[in-house]
Amino acid sequence: MALAPSAHASSYSFVSLDVPGASDSFVTGINNSGQIAGYYSNSGSGSPEHGFIYNGGIFTLFDAPGATATVATGINNGGQVVGYYNSASGTNGFTYNGTTFTSFHAPGSVTLALGINDSGQIVGQTYDDACCRHGFFDNGGVFTVFNLPGSSQTTAYGINNNGQIVGGVEDASGTHGFIDNGGVFTTIDVPGAIGTDAIGINNKGQVVGLYADANNFYHGFVYDGGVFTTLSLPGQVWTEVMGINDVGQIVGKTLDANGHYHGFFASPVPIPATLWLFGIGLAVWRAFGRRQGKTAA
């Protein structure tokens, strides 16, 4: 794994995660218990998608009732899965608790439910009948549809227990990630990127997502306290980070040279205590040296 250093992890331990027998696997969310949500297809591009939950080495596969395609996009700490499905009635959002599906539709022609927190608050994307997509926030069936100022193309991808929402927005200057903190919007742009999307946020405020480089290849990122950690898996055409839990474990998907998607799970590897202490000692030594220099002057 090609990784830039972050504030809390020098590297990640990577495990591939593919549904047995599937041609493409997409991993989209992880909770604090390590339960993972996603979706898969059996025969490549154009084939129907099906949802899955992965827990302790076991894949549980599911489809929304009456669906021609089911896409699971997130999972909260209560094990509730959120997503969307296609059927004869159109494209609707759903929640699934392992036994019961609940379908819903936000204002607009299409509803894509993309993130859920532990209170059951849901965010996602809805389309109008004209041209545009809008973010939505669903609080107990009460929908708030929104766009960032200056944009008619907004998607809300994730929400944490503090009500912070992350997403992506297109405006005249390009595509940008954003954090919505109580109605105050802050854009996120990976340095040097031609486009950035913020996809997930945990309860510590760590953000994950993806960005496009100058060659239009995608890379994942973790954003923590102003520091970007880039994630690009070797041998893959591109990498997208889709979810993060409160211990910093991340999930996502990659695209290989044959055009197939694969899921992955990665755990942060803490900087060894000896190196951490060495770093602290080096910082103290440098500070002391600067101070001595000033005294001698």
C-alpha positions as CSV (number, residue, x, y, z in Angstrom):
1,M,0.0,0.0,0.0
2,A,1.3,3.4,-0.9
3,L,0.5,5.7,2.0
4,A,1.5,9.2,3.0
5,P,2.0,9.5,6.8
6,S,-0.9,10.6,8.9
7,A,-1.3,12.0,12.4
8,H,-2.3,8.6,13.9
9,A,-1.2,5.9,11.6
10,S,2.1,5.3,9.7
11,S,0.4,2.6,7.6
12,Y,-2.6,0.3,7.2
13,S,-3.0,-3.4,7.3
14,F,-4.9,-4.4,4.2
15,V,-7.4,-7.3,3.6
16,S,-9.3,-7.9,0.4
17,L,-13.0,-8.5,0.8
18,D,-14.9,-10.0,-2.1
19,V,-18.2,-11.9,-2.1
20,P,-17.5,-15.5,-3.1
21,G,-18.4,-16.1,-6.7
22,A,-19.1,-12.4,-7.5
23,S,-17.5,-10.7,-10.4
24,D,-17.5,-7.3,-8.6
25,S,-17.7,-6.4,-4.9
26,F,-18.2,-2.9,-3.5
27,V,-17.6,-2.3,0.2
28,T,-19.3,0.8,1.5
29,G,-19.6,1.0,5.3
30,I,-18.3,-0.3,8.6
31,N,-19.5,0.1,12.2
32,N,-17.6,-0.1,15.5
33,S,-18.3,-3.8,15.8
34,G,-16.6,-4.5,12.5
35,Q,-19.8,-5.3,10.7
36,I,-19.4,-4.3,7.0
37,A,-22.0,-3.4,4.4
38,G,-21.8,-3.4,0.6
39,Y,-23.2,-4.8,-2.6
40,Y,-22.0,-7.1,-5.4
41,S,-22.9,-8.2,-8.9
42,N,-22.5,-11.7,-10.4
43,S,-21.6,-11.1,-14.1
44,G,-19.9,-7.8,-14.5
45,S,-21.1,-4.5,-15.9
46,G,-24.9,-4.2,-16.3
47,S,-25.8,-7.0,-14.1
48,P,-28.2,-6.5,-11.1
49,E,-26.7,-5.5,-7.8
50,H,-27.4,-7.3,-4.5
51,G,-26.7,-6.2,-0.9
52,F,-24.6,-7.9,1.7
53,I,-23.6,-7.7,5.3
54,Y,-20.2,-9.2,6.3
55,N,-19.8,-10.1,10.0
56,G,-17.1,-12.3,11.4
57,G,-16.2,-14.0,8.2
58,I,-19.8,-14.7,7.1
59,F,-21.5,-13.0,4.2
60,T,-25.3,-12.5,4.5
61,L,-26.8,-11.7,1.1
62,F,-30.1,-9.8,0.7
63,D,-32.4,-8.1,-1.8
64,A,-35.1,-5.5,-1.0
65,P,-38.6,-7.0,-1.7
66,G,-39.6,-6.6,-5.3
67,A,-36.2,-5.1,-6.2
68,T,-34.5,-5.5,-9.6
69,A,-31.3,-4.1,-8.0
70,T,-30.3,-3.5,-4.3
71,V,-27.4,-1.3,-3.2
72,A,-26.3,-1.2,0.4
73,T,-24.4,2.0,1.2
74,G,-23.9,2.2,5.0
75,I,-24.3,0.6,8.4
76,N,-24.7,2.1,11.9
77,N,-23.6,0.7,15.2
78,G,-27.0,-0.8,15.8
79,G,-26.6,-2.9,12.6
80,Q,-29.1,-0.9,10.6
81,V,-28.2,-0.9,6.9
82,V,-29.2,1.9,4.6
83,G,-29.3,1.9,0.8
84,Y,-31.5,2.2,-2.2
85,Y,-33.2,-0.2,-4.7
86,N,-34.7,-0.2,-8.1
87,S,-38.2,-1.6,-8.7
88,A,-41.2,-1.1,-10.9
89,S,-42.1,1.9,-8.7
90,G,-38.8,3.7,-9.3
91,T,-35.7,4.2,-7.1
92,N,-36.3,4.4,-3.4
93,G,-34.3,4.4,-0.2
94,F,-34.4,1.7,2.4
95,T,-33.3,0.7,5.9
96,Y,-32.8,-3.0,6.8
97,N,-32.3,-4.3,10.3
98,G,-31.6,-7.9,9.4
99,T,-35.2,-8.9,9.2
100,T,-37.3,-6.0,8.1
101,F,-37.0,-3.6,5.2
102,T,-38.5,-0.1,5.4
103,S,-38.8,1.8,2.2
104,F,-39.0,5.6,1.9
105,H,-38.9,8.3,-0.7
106,A,-37.5,11.8,-0.4
107,P,-39.0,14.8,-2.3
108,G,-37.9,14.4,-5.9
109,S,-38.0,11.8,-8.7
110,V,-35.2,9.5,-7.4
111,T,-34.0,8.7,-3.8
112,L,-30.5,7.4,-3.1
113,A,-30.1,6.8,0.7
114,L,-26.3,6.9,1.3
115,G,-25.6,7.2,5.1
116,I,-27.1,6.6,8.5
117,N,-26.1,7.4,12.1
118,D,-27.0,5.7,15.3
119,S,-30.1,7.8,15.8
120,G,-31.5,6.6,12.5
121,Q,-30.9,9.9,10.8
122,I,-30.3,9.4,7.1
123,V,-28.6,11.4,4.4
124,G,-28.5,11.0,0.6
125,Q,-29.2,12.4,-2.8
126,T,-32.4,13.2,-4.6
127,Y,-33.0,14.3,-8.2
128,D,-35.6,16.8,-9.4
129,D,-37.3,16.5,-12.7
130,A,-35.2,19.2,-14.4
131,C,-31.5,18.9,-14.2
132,C,-30.2,18.8,-10.7
133,R,-29.4,16.7,-7.7
134,H,-29.7,17.8,-4.1
135,G,-28.6,16.5,-0.8
136,F,-31.3,15.4,1.7
137,F,-31.4,14.9,5.5
138,D,-34.1,12.6,6.9
139,N,-34.9,13.0,10.6
140,G,-37.6,10.6,11.5
141,G,-39.4,11.0,8.2
142,V,-39.1,14.8,8.1
143,F,-37.0,15.6,5.0
144,T,-34.7,18.7,4.5
145,V,-33.5,19.1,0.9
146,F,-30.5,21.3,0.5
147,N,-27.7,22.5,-1.8
148,L,-24.5,24.3,-1.0
149,P,-24.6,28.0,-1.8
150,G,-23.7,28.5,-5.5
151,S,-24.4,25.0,-6.5
152,S,-27.3,23.0,-8.0
153,Q,-25.5,19.7,-7.7
154,T,-25.0,18.5,-4.1
155,T,-24.8,14.9,-2.7
156,A,-24.8,14.1,1.1
157,Y,-22.9,10.8,1.6
158,G,-22.4,10.4,5.3
159,I,-23.5,11.6,8.8
160,N,-22.1,10.9,12.3
161,N,-23.8,10.9,15.7
162,N,-23.0,14.6,16.1
163,G,-25.0,15.5,13.1
164,Q,-22.0,16.4,10.9
165,I,-22.7,15.7,7.3
166,V,-20.1,15.1,4.5
167,G,-20.6,15.0,0.8
168,G,-19.6,16.3,-2.6
169,V,-20.6,19.5,-4.5
170,E,-20.1,20.7,-8.0
171,D,-19.8,24.4,-8.7
172,A,-18.2,26.6,-11.4
173,S,-14.7,25.8,-10.1
174,G,-15.1,22.0,-10.0
175,T,-16.0,19.2,-7.6
176,H,-15.3,19.6,-3.9
177,G,-15.9,17.7,-0.7
178,F,-17.7,19.4,2.1
179,I,-18.5,19.1,5.8
180,D,-21.8,20.5,7.0
181,N,-21.6,21.3,10.7
182,G,-25.0,22.7,11.9
183,G,-25.5,24.5,8.6
184,V,-21.9,25.8,8.4
185,F,-20.3,24.4,5.3
186,T,-16.6,23.8,5.0
187,T,-15.1,22.6,1.7
188,I,-12.5,19.9,1.5
189,D,-10.0,19.7,-1.3
190,V,-7.1,17.3,-1.5
191,P,-4.0,19.4,-2.5
192,G,-3.3,19.1,-6.2
193,A,-6.6,17.2,-6.9
194,I,-8.9,18.1,-9.8
195,G,-11.9,16.8,-7.8
196,T,-12.6,15.7,-4.3
197,D,-15.6,13.9,-2.7
198,A,-16.0,13.4,1.1
199,I,-17.8,10.0,1.6
200,G,-17.8,9.1,5.2
201,I,-17.3,10.6,8.7
202,N,-16.9,9.0,12.1
203,N,-17.8,10.3,15.5
204,K,-14.3,11.7,16.0
205,G,-14.7,13.9,12.9
206,Q,-12.2,11.9,10.7
207,V,-13.3,12.0,7.1
208,V,-12.7,9.6,4.2
209,G,-13.3,9.9,0.5
210,L,-11.7,9.9,-2.8
211,Y,-10.1,12.4,-5.2
212,A,-9.0,12.5,-8.9
213,D,-5.5,13.4,-9.8
214,A,-4.3,15.3,-12.9
215,N,-4.6,12.1,-15.0
216,N,-8.1,11.5,-13.7
217,F,-7.2,8.5,-11.7
218,Y,-8.9,8.0,-8.3
219,H,-7.2,7.7,-5.0
220,G,-8.6,7.3,-1.5
221,F,-7.9,9.6,1.4
222,V,-8.3,9.9,5.2
223,Y,-8.6,13.5,6.5
224,D,-7.8,14.0,10.1
225,G,-7.2,17.3,11.9
226,G,-6.2,19.0,8.7
227,V,-3.9,16.2,7.6
228,F,-4.6,14.2,4.4
229,T,-3.4,10.6,4.2
230,T,-3.5,9.3,0.6
231,L,-4.4,5.6,0.0
232,S,-3.6,3.9,-3.4
233,L,-3.5,0.1,-3.5
234,P,-0.7,-1.2,-5.7
235,G,-1.7,-3.1,-8.8
236,Q,-5.1,-1.4,-8.9
237,V,-6.3,1.3,-11.4
238,W,-7.9,3.3,-8.7
239,T,-8.9,3.3,-5.0
240,E,-11.9,4.7,-3.2
241,V,-12.3,4.9,0.6
242,M,-16.0,4.7,1.4
243,G,-16.4,4.3,5.2
244,I,-14.6,4.7,8.6
245,N,-15.5,3.7,12.1
246,D,-14.4,5.2,15.4
247,V,-11.2,3.2,15.8
248,G,-10.1,4.3,12.3
249,Q,-10.7,1.1,10.4
250,I,-11.6,1.9,6.8
251,V,-13.4,0.2,4.0
252,G,-13.7,0.8,0.3
253,K,-13.3,-0.5,-3.2
254,T,-10.7,-0.7,-5.9
255,L,-10.8,-1.1,-9.7
256,D,-8.3,-3.6,-11.3
257,A,-6.8,-3.5,-14.8
258,N,-9.5,-5.9,-16.1
259,G,-12.3,-3.6,-15.1
260,H,-13.5,-5.4,-12.0
261,Y,-14.2,-4.0,-8.6
262,H,-12.9,-5.5,-5.3
263,G,-13.8,-4.6,-1.7
264,F,-11.2,-4.0,1.0
265,F,-10.9,-3.5,4.7
266,A,-7.9,-1.8,6.3
267,S,-6.9,-1.2,9.9
268,P,-4.5,1.5,11.0
269,V,-1.1,0.4,12.2
270,P,-0.1,2.7,15.1
271,I,3.4,4.2,15.1
272,P,5.5,2.1,17.4
273,A,6.0,3.6,20.8
274,T,9.8,3.7,20.4
275,L,9.5,5.7,17.2
276,W,6.9,8.0,18.8
277,L,9.2,8.6,21.8
278,F,12.1,9.2,19.4
279,G,10.0,11.7,17.6
280,I,9.1,13.5,20.8
281,G,12.7,13.5,21.8
282,L,13.8,14.9,18.5
283,A,11.3,17.7,18.6
284,V,12.4,18.6,22.2
285,W,16.0,18.6,21.1
286,R,15.3,20.8,18.1
287,A,13.4,23.2,20.3
288,F,16.2,23.3,22.8
289,G,18.7,23.9,20.1
290,R,16.7,26.9,18.7
291,R,16.4,28.3,22.2
292,Q,20.1,28.0,22.9
293,G,20.8,29.7,19.6
294,K,18.6,32.6,20.5
295,T,20.3,32.8,24.0
296,A,23.8,32.9,22.4
297,A,22.7,35.6,20.0
